[in-house]
Amino acid sequence: MTKVVCALLVLLLTGCSSQPQKPVEPVQGVPPAEDSFPSASMKGRALYMLCTGGYEFPVNVQKDEAWIFLPEGAKRLVRKETADGAAIFSNGEYSLWGKGNNGMFQVNDKRPEQCRNQPEKAVWVEAKLRGADFRAAGNKPGWTLELSLQGNTVFVGDHGKTRALFKTTKPVTDASKRTSTYRLNNGHQQITVQIEGKACNDTISGEPFDTSVTVHYGGQTYKGCGRAL
């Protein structure tokens, strides 16, 4: 995360980790999660690979290349075609290949590790690649929010039936309550987003988060959890 993001969200989070900067442009037109390894006609998408051997990393797959984000840094892999339709990306040191949600990952001449895409984590990678600095989500009904500090805030509610776009403006912060409140208006709609530095668990998966989020939009209140990206 950049220093700017860390500074603006310091009231909400216990700390910001230093992640390598991705040398890729925000991905547009992300295809459905079930097609993990895109064909040559697809523009690109994000994966989150969980592999044997203790490997776990985000991936940005493009038409002719893939970027993998490892603890030692971002690595660019070049696509190679195969007769059976599986996608192989390699740079000579790291290799990633697969079909559907399954794949394999190899470092140099070591034994290949079995991998599987984790769609529930990949959506957070996708948001970051689109340029979001913060993402939140909730259930019943399902909703998501992506917030870019230097760009827009996008709210998607009621399982995708409701969509709204707002220019992100400076929030009102309360250090004693550890909250940041965004009140946004696009000329036709209004939305209030309160981000609070309080522990939160997803109501379906139970996944823990450090941040609770409350959204007021269209006469309804949406509650969920979020994190800085």
Secondary structure, 3 states (H helix, E strand, C coil): CCHHHHHHCCCCCCCCCCCCCCCCCCCCCCCCCCCCCCCCCCCEEEEEEEEHHHCEEEEEEECCEEEEEECCEEEEEEEECCCCCCEEEECCCEEEEEECCEEEEEECCCCCEEEEECHHHHHHHHHHHCCCCEEEEECCCCEEEEECCCCEEEEEEHHHCEEEEEECCCCEEECCCCEEEEEEECCCCEEEEEEECCCEECCCCCCEECEEEEEEECCEEEEEEEEEC
